[in-house]
Structure formats: C-alpha cells, structure tokens
C-alpha cells in the first residue's frame, strides 16, 4: 500500500533534464596507431597459419583466402618458412603483409 505525497512535497519539472549517461564500450574495437581500428580477429596470424597446417584435412596443400591491406586473394599454400608462405605456384607471400587468413 503506497502513500501519496501531499501536494506541498511534489515538484513540477518544467525544464528538460539532461541526465542521460552515454556509455562507450571498446571491448570489440582494437585500435592500432598506424591503421586505425582493427577489424580483424584477435588470433595472431602465426597461430592461424599453424592451425591451417596442423588441421586434420591438410595433406600437402590448403586452399586459403588471404586478406592484405591491398586486397583479398585466394591461394593454394603448400609450405611456410620463417617469413613467407609458399604457394603451389612457387610464389612467396610475406607473412608481414597478411592481415587475416582463413580456409
């Protein structure tokens, strides 16, 4: 049972109230000083490449999509050395320019 306040304690509000709080969450945004916001995965490129080569369906080649700053390409990779991915056409793709890689 709620009691109503007497009229002398009620206040009329005749002005707009700007008490709305604005909240910003940066949990899904990764900021890189050189490129701005990073929209790619949190998993490192080296780990993704290792996962591709260690997957159960990898025998000697893997069809992957490689995302770089200059664009997206589909390649068939067969090996990796310290700095490059090696395609079936004997093309070297530097790991340093890869932003994302997936099957």
N, C-alpha and C positions, 0 to 999 in steps of 0.2 A: 504494500500500500504506500504509494508515494504521495508526499505532501507537496502541494504547490506553494511556491514562494509568494509572499504578499507582494502586491504591486509596487510597493516602495523599494524593494530589492531588485526588481527586474530592470534591466538596462536595454534601451533601444539602440541598435547599432545602425548608424546612418552613413557610414563610410565603408569603402572597400577594404577588406583585410588581406594583406599580402603576406600571409604566414605559410604559404605553400613552400615546402622544402624541395629543392631539386637535388636528386641523388644521381651520381655518375659512377658506374661500375666499369673498371678497366680489366676485369678478370679475363675477358675473351679477346682483348686487344693487346697485341705485343708491339711495342714501339721500338724501331731501330732508327738511330740518328741519321744514318745515311739514306735509308729508303722510305722513311715514314712508318706507317702502321704495317705490320707484317701479318698477312692473311694466311700464312702457311701453317702447317702442322707444328706441334711442339716437339715432335720426334726429330732427332738430328738426321741429316742426310746420310751420314755414315751408317747409322743404325738401320735406316730404311734400306740402304743398299745391301747391308749384311743380311737383313731379313729376306730380301729377294733371292740372294744367292744361297741361303740356308733353308729355303722353303722346300716342302716335300715334293713339289711338282717341278723343281728345277733340275734338269739333267745336264744340259750343256749350253742352253740358251734361254733367254727370257724376253718376252715382248713387254716393253715398258713405255710409259709416257713420261717424258722429261720436261719439266717446266723450268725455263730460264727467264732472265729479265728481257731477253729479246723475243721470246715466244715459246710455243709448246711444240714438241716433236715426238713422234712415235719411232722408237728404235728397237732393234733386237740386240741385246747385250749378251756377251759371252764370257767376259772376264773383267777383272779390275786389277789395277796396280795401285801404288800409293796415291797418285794424284789424278788418275784418269779412269774412266770407264771405257772398255774396248767393245766395239760393236762387231757384228758378224761380217761387216764390210771392211774391217780393219780401220775403222775411224776412231779417233781418240776424242772423248768428250771430257773436258776438265771438270772435276768434281767441284771446284771452287765456284763455277758459274751456275751450278744446279741449285734451284730454289726448292723444288719438290720433285719427287719421283714416285711413281706408283705403277702397278701392273694393270 
